[in-house]
């Protein structure tokens, strides 16, 4: 694996780990948090104040950082969380909503155990439905906390080899030929963060989410991401003439370029627009001296998406999300709803008018974190 996600914490010599007091930090107000994120080797784009601020602006989630560092001291560690309060899905604490991975920024087993003990105490004291940590490795918790886990796939591409080597590692028919086809067809590539590009991206996203049978994220979410990340965020669009064929959204953090969202027009899929956008992203990341292209999280049963990412020569690893809950029934991972409800939604959503679909996404996403 290229990135820093699967670094194991030092293990204690004995079964007992002496824990430390926990303090809470306001992630959007305390300058010590962005300083820790900038310095810590395991931080990602999902730890940044840009990501957290966009979550707060769009969904009104309340961010907080748990740490063993007292006020006024250098922030040595931290676990970023958001309070999600919903009358539909219950109140819970998540690190972090809509994030692919959000590691506890810790260096020792003592720090890790102190933070997990604090999570269990918050779960009990605030009567939460569950606490969820989206990390690469499963977390241990206190005996009294019920734990459940769910695995996902993460793909990362090592950008250190030369461009010729990277290209030769792509799947010949599904990736290389699609890129060459896009270039032969003369697809036009545009990149930026203008309102016009956001409009194009948003229109393609509506089509794509409708096709997949799920509501789109609120448009405000993408506008807030643009405002919070500045030029670290880019919307990349491939056009056939004036017709948009595909679009992706990427965010840069330290030496990593993160692919977060993608959408396309299936009528133009044969032109290779998505493959062209990934290839241009890789080329530009190399020019900027970046070392990792994070292709994002995939459900383990989404074989189509996993195969697509495998064919870029990326390295596949496992993310293991952990939930602490008062009982296994209240905290166990499950689909978005009962099987019958999901099937009905998947059939209903493609038939909804666009305006109704937009409203559904605007209303539902703050309950779906």
C-alpha positions in Angstrom: 0.0 0.0 0.0 1.3 3.5 -0.9 -0.3 5.7 1.7 -0.2 5.8 5.4 -3.5 4.3 6.3 -2.4 0.9 7.4 0.2 1.8 9.9 -0.3 -0.2 13.0 -0.2 1.4 16.4 2.5 0.3 18.9 1.2 -2.6 21.0 1.4 -2.5 24.8 3.6 -4.9 26.6 0.8 -5.9 29.0 -3.0 -6.4 28.8 -3.6 -3.2 30.8 -3.1 0.2 29.2 -3.0 3.2 31.4 -5.3 5.8 29.8 -5.1 9.6 30.0 -7.7 12.3 30.5 -9.7 13.5 27.4 -10.3 17.1 26.3 -12.4 18.4 23.6 -11.2 20.8 20.9 -13.3 23.0 18.5 -11.9 21.9 15.1 -13.0 25.0 13.2 -11.8 27.4 15.8 -8.7 26.0 17.4 -5.5 26.6 15.3 -3.9 23.6 16.9 -6.1 21.2 14.9 -5.0 22.3 11.3 -1.4 22.4 12.6 -1.7 18.7 13.8 -3.4 17.7 10.5 -0.5 19.4 8.5 2.1 17.6 10.6 0.7 14.2 11.2 1.8 11.4 8.7 -1.6 9.7 8.9 -3.8 12.7 8.2 -6.0 12.8 5.0 -8.2 15.3 3.2 -11.0 14.2 5.5 -9.3 15.6 8.6 -8.9 19.1 7.1 -10.9 22.1 8.3 -12.0 22.5 4.7 -13.8 19.2 4.8 -15.2 19.7 8.3 -16.3 23.2 7.5 -18.2 22.0 4.4 -19.9 19.3 6.5 -21.0 22.0 9.1 -22.2 24.5 6.5 -24.2 22.0 4.5 -25.6 19.7 7.1 -25.2 21.6 10.4 -23.2 18.7 11.9 -21.4 19.7 15.1 -17.7 19.0 14.8 -15.5 18.2 17.8 -12.0 16.7 18.3 -11.2 14.4 21.2 -7.6 14.6 22.4 -5.4 13.8 25.4 -3.6 17.2 25.0 -4.8 19.8 27.6 -5.8 23.3 26.6 -2.8 25.5 25.9 -0.5 22.6 25.2 0.7 21.5 21.8 -1.9 19.2 20.2 -0.2 15.8 20.1 -3.1 13.7 18.9 -6.8 13.9 18.0 -9.9 12.1 16.8 -12.2 14.2 14.7 -15.9 13.6 15.1 -19.3 15.1 14.2 -22.5 14.9 16.2 -25.3 13.9 13.9 -28.7 14.5 15.4 -31.7 13.1 13.5 -35.2 12.4 14.4 -35.3 9.8 11.6 -32.1 7.8 12.1 -31.2 8.7 15.7 -28.3 10.7 17.3 -24.8 9.4 16.8 -21.2 10.4 16.7 -19.3 9.7 13.5 -15.7 10.2 12.4 -16.5 11.6 9.9 -19.7 11.7 7.9 -19.4 11.1 4.1 -15.7 10.5 4.6 -13.9 7.5 3.0 -11.5 7.2 5.9 -10.7 9.3 9.0 -7.9 7.8 11.1 -7.4 8.6 14.7 -4.3 10.8 14.6 -2.5 9.0 17.4 1.0 7.5 17.8 0.7 5.2 20.8 -1.6 2.5 22.1 -2.2 4.6 25.2 -3.5 7.5 23.2 -5.7 5.2 21.1 -7.1 3.4 24.2 -7.8 6.7 25.9 -9.8 7.9 23.0 -11.8 4.7 22.6 -12.7 4.7 26.3 -13.9 8.3 25.9 -16.1 7.3 23.0 -17.7 4.5 25.1 -18.3 7.0 27.9 -19.9 9.5 25.5 -22.1 6.8 24.0 -23.4 6.0 27.5 -23.7 9.5 28.9 -25.5 11.0 25.8 -27.6 7.9 25.1 -26.4 7.8 21.5 -27.5 5.2 19.0 -23.9 4.4 18.2 -20.4 5.9 17.7 -18.6 5.1 14.4 -14.9 5.4 13.5 -14.0 5.1 9.8 -10.4 3.9 10.1 -8.2 1.4 8.2 -7.9 -0.9 11.1 -10.6 -2.1 13.6 -10.6 -0.5 17.0 -10.6 -2.2 20.3 -13.2 -1.0 22.8 -14.2 -1.3 26.4 -15.7 -4.7 27.4 -19.1 -3.0 28.1 -19.4 -1.6 24.6 -20.9 -3.7 21.8 -18.8 -3.6 18.7 -19.6 -4.2 15.1 -17.5 -3.7 12.0 -17.8 -3.4 8.2 -15.1 -3.7 5.6 -14.7 -1.7 2.4 -12.0 -1.6 -0.3 -9.6 1.3 -0.8 -7.6 1.8 -3.9 -4.5 3.9 -4.2 -2.1 4.4 -7.1 1.6 5.0 -6.5 2.5 8.0 -8.7 6.3 7.8 -8.2 7.0 5.7 -11.4 7.3 7.6 -14.7 4.2 8.3 -16.8 5.2 5.7 -19.4 5.4 3.1 -16.7 2.1 4.1 -15.1 0.4 4.0 -18.5 1.9 0.6 -19.3 0.4 -0.8 -16.1 -3.1 0.2 -17.1 -5.4 -2.5 -18.4 -4.9 -2.6 -22.1 -8.4 -2.9 -23.4 -10.5 -1.3 -20.6 -8.2 1.6 -19.8 -5.4 2.2 -22.3 -7.6 1.9 -25.3 -10.3 4.0 -23.8 -7.8 6.8 -23.2 -6.5 6.6 -26.8 -10.1 6.5 -28.1 -10.9 9.7 -26.2 -7.9 11.4 -27.7 -8.8 10.2 -31.2 -12.3 11.4 -30.8 -11.0 14.9 -29.8 -12.7 15.1 -26.5 -12.2 18.5 -24.9 -10.8 18.6 -21.3 -11.6 21.4 -19.0 -10.6 21.8 -15.4 -11.4 24.4 -12.7 -13.9 25.5 -10.1 -16.1 28.0 -11.9 -19.9 28.2 -11.6 -20.2 27.0 -15.2 -18.2 23.8 -14.5 -20.2 23.2 -11.3 -23.4 23.5 -13.4 -22.1 20.9 -15.8 -20.9 18.6 -13.0 -24.2 18.9 -11.2 -26.3 18.1 -14.3 -24.3 15.0 -14.9 -24.5 14.0 -11.2 -28.3 14.2 -11.3 -28.4 11.9 -14.3 -26.0 9.5 -12.7 -27.6 9.3 -9.3 -31.0 8.9 -10.8 -29.6 6.0 -12.9 -28.2 4.4 -9.8 -31.6 4.7 -7.9 -30.3 7.1 -5.2 -31.0 10.8 -4.5 -28.2 13.3 -5.3 -26.2 15.1 -2.7 -27.4 18.7 -2.2 -25.9 21.2 -4.7 -24.9 23.3 -1.7 -22.6 20.5 -0.6 -20.5 20.9 -3.7 -20.6 24.7 -3.6 -19.4 24.6 0.0 -16.6 22.2 -0.9 -15.4 24.6 -3.6 -15.5 27.6 -1.2 -13.8 25.7 1.7 -11.0 24.1 -0.4 -10.2 26.8 -2.8 -7.8 25.8 -5.6 -7.1 22.4 -3.9 -10.4 21.3 -5.4 -10.9 20.8 -9.2 -13.9 19.9 -11.3 -12.7 18.1 -14.4 -15.0 17.7 -17.4 -14.7 15.9 -20.7 -16.8 17.3 -23.6 -17.6 16.0 -27.0 -18.1 19.4 -28.7 -20.4 21.2 -26.3 -21.9 18.0 -24.9 -20.5 16.9 -21.5 -19.5 13.2 -21.5 -18.1 12.8 -18.0 -17.0 14.7 -14.9 -15.0 14.0 -11.8 -14.2 16.0 -8.6 -10.8 15.8 -7.0 -9.2 17.4 -4.0 -5.5 17.7 -3.2 -4.1 17.2 0.3 -0.3 17.2 0.9 1.2 14.6 -1.5 -2.1 13.0 -2.4 -4.8 13.7 -5.0 -8.2 12.3 -3.9 -10.8 11.3 -6.4 -14.1 11.8 -4.6 -17.0 12.1 -7.0 -17.6 11.0 -10.6 -20.6 11.1 -13.0 -21.2 10.5 -16.7 -23.6 10.4 -19.6 -24.0 6.7 -20.5 -24.8 7.6 -24.1 -21.3 8.8 -24.5 -19.5 6.3 -22.3 -18.0 4.5 -25.3 -15.9 7.6 -26.0 -13.7 7.0 -22.9 -14.4 10.4 -21.2 -14.0 9.1 -17.6 -10.7 7.3 -18.5 -9.4 10.5 -20.1 -10.2 12.5 -16.9 -8.4 10.0 -14.7 -5.4 10.1 -17.0 -5.2 13.9 -17.1 -5.6 13.9 -13.3 -2.6 11.5 -13.0 -0.5 13.6 -15.4 -1.2 16.8 -13.6 -0.6 15.2 -10.2 2.8 14.0 -11.4 3.7 17.5 -12.6 2.8 18.9 -9.2 5.1 16.3 -7.5 2.3 14.4 -5.8 3.0 10.8 -4.8 -0.4 9.1 -4.4 -3.7 9.1 -6.3 -6.4 8.0 -3.9 -9.2 6.4 -6.0 -11.5 6.2 -3.0 -13.7 3.7 -1.2 -15.8 0.9 -2.8 -18.3 -1.4 -1.3 -16.8 -4.9 -1.2 -19.7 -6.3 -3.2 -19.4 -3.7 -5.9 -17.4 -5.8 -8.2 -17.8 -3.5 -11.2 -16.3 -0.4 -9.4 -13.5 -2.5 -7.8 -12.6 -3.9 -11.2 -12.5 -0.5 -12.7 -10.1 0.7 -10.1 -8.0 -2.4 -10.2 -7.4 -1.8 -13.9 -5.5 1.4 -13.2 -2.7 -0.6 -11.6 -3.7 0.6 -8.2 -3.1 -1.2 -4.9 -6.1 -2.5 -3.1 -6.4 -2.5 0.7 -9.1 -2.9 3.3 -10.9 -0.3 5.4 -12.6 -1.5 8.6 -15.2 0.8 10.1 -16.0 0.2 13.8 -19.2 1.0 15.7 -19.6 1.2 19.4 -23.2 0.8 20.5 -25.2 0.1 23.7 -26.5 -3.1 22.0 -25.6 -5.0 18.9 -29.0 -4.5 17.4 -28.8 -0.7 17.6 -25.3 -0.4 16.3 -24.8 -3.2 13.8 -24.1 -2.2 10.2 -27.0 -2.7 8.0 -28.3 -1.4 4.6 -29.9 2.0 4.4 -33.2 0.4 5.2 -35.1 -2.9 5.0 -34.4 -4.9 1.9 -37.9 -4.2 0.5 -37.6 -0.5 1.1 -34.2 -0.3 -0.7 -35.7 -2.2 -3.7 -38.7 0.1 -3.8 -36.4 3.2 -3.6 -34.2 1.9 -6.4 -37.2 1.5 -8.6 -38.9 4.7 -7.6 -36.0 7.2 -7.8 -35.4 6.8 -11.6 -39.0 7.7 -12.2 -39.1 10.9 -10.0 -39.1 14.3 -11.6 -35.7 16.0 -11.3 -37.0 18.7 -8.9 -38.5 16.1 -6.6 -35.2 14.2 -6.8 -33.2 17.3 -5.8 -35.6 18.0 -2.9 -35.3 14.4 -1.7 -31.5 14.7 -1.6 -31.6 18.0 0.2 -33.9 16.7 2.9 -32.5 13.2 3.3 -28.7 13.5 3.3 -28.4 15.1 6.8 -30.1 12.0 8.1 -28.0 9.5 6.0 -24.5 10.2 7.4 
